[in-house]
Amino acid sequence: MLAINGAKAVVQKDGARAVEAFRQSAPGTYNGILMDIQMPEMNGYEATRRIRGMERPDAAVIPIVAMTANAFAEDIQASVDAGMTAHVSKPVDMDVLWKP
């Protein structure tokens, strides 16, 4: 769905690898992160906290969007508490995802 809309995606199989990919990239490499919540090794909340805690200029401002089937108010709040920018429920509505 991302490629159809002209986006390039780099997929990591777990939260620890997502954190490491961000850590090893040059600042500004990524325009945003779509973060699954339930992943092996490290969940999306912890991965987001670690990215936000990095000492680099884009760590605090890169949009990180929670992607999860859990859409209760407490799930949305947990995403916000972890430092995520937004919360999108699965199945993903592309119109919601592409909003500025």
C-alpha positions in Angstrom: 0.0 0.0 0.0 2.9 2.4 0.7 4.6 1.7 -2.6 1.3 2.4 -4.5 1.3 5.8 -3.0 5.0 6.5 -3.9 6.6 5.8 -0.5 9.7 3.6 0.0 9.7 1.3 3.0 12.5 -0.3 5.0 11.0 -3.2 6.9 12.6 -4.6 10.1 11.4 -7.9 11.6 11.4 -6.8 15.3 11.6 -3.7 17.5 15.3 -4.2 18.3 16.3 -4.2 14.6 14.1 -1.1 14.0 16.0 0.8 16.8 19.3 -0.4 15.4 18.4 0.6 11.8 17.5 4.1 13.0 20.6 4.4 15.2 22.9 3.4 12.3 21.2 5.7 9.7 22.3 9.3 9.1 20.0 11.9 10.5 17.2 12.7 8.1 17.3 9.3 6.3 13.8 8.4 7.4 10.7 10.6 7.0 8.7 8.6 9.5 8.3 5.3 11.3 5.3 3.0 11.2 5.7 1.1 14.4 3.9 -2.1 15.1 3.2 -2.5 18.8 3.4 -6.3 19.2 6.8 -7.4 17.9 9.4 -10.0 19.1 12.5 -9.0 20.9 11.2 -5.5 21.7 7.7 -4.1 21.5 6.8 -0.9 19.7 6.5 1.1 22.9 10.0 0.3 24.0 11.4 0.7 20.5 9.9 4.2 20.4 11.2 5.1 23.8 14.7 4.1 22.7 14.5 6.1 19.5 13.2 9.1 21.3 16.0 8.8 23.8 18.8 8.9 21.2 21.0 12.0 21.1 20.6 13.0 17.5 18.6 15.8 16.0 15.8 13.8 14.3 15.1 11.4 17.2 12.8 13.8 19.0 10.9 14.9 16.0 10.6 12.0 13.5 6.9 11.0 13.3 6.4 7.6 14.8 2.9 6.1 14.1 1.6 3.3 16.2 0.0 0.6 14.1 -2.0 -1.9 16.1 -5.3 -3.8 16.1 -5.9 -2.4 19.6 -7.9 0.8 19.5 -9.1 1.4 23.0 -8.5 4.7 24.7 -5.8 3.1 27.0 -4.0 1.8 23.9 -3.9 5.2 22.4 -2.7 6.7 25.6 0.1 4.1 25.9 1.2 5.1 22.4 1.3 8.8 23.5 3.1 7.9 26.7 5.8 6.1 24.8 6.4 9.1 22.6 4.5 8.2 19.5 3.1 10.9 17.3 -0.1 9.2 16.2 -2.0 5.9 16.6 -3.6 4.1 13.6 -5.8 1.0 14.0 -5.5 -2.0 11.8 -6.8 -2.6 9.2 -5.1 0.7 8.1 -7.2 3.3 6.4 -4.8 4.8 3.9 -6.7 8.1 3.9 -6.0 8.4 7.6 -2.4 7.4 7.2 -1.7 10.0 4.5 -3.2 12.9 6.4 -0.6 15.6 7.0 
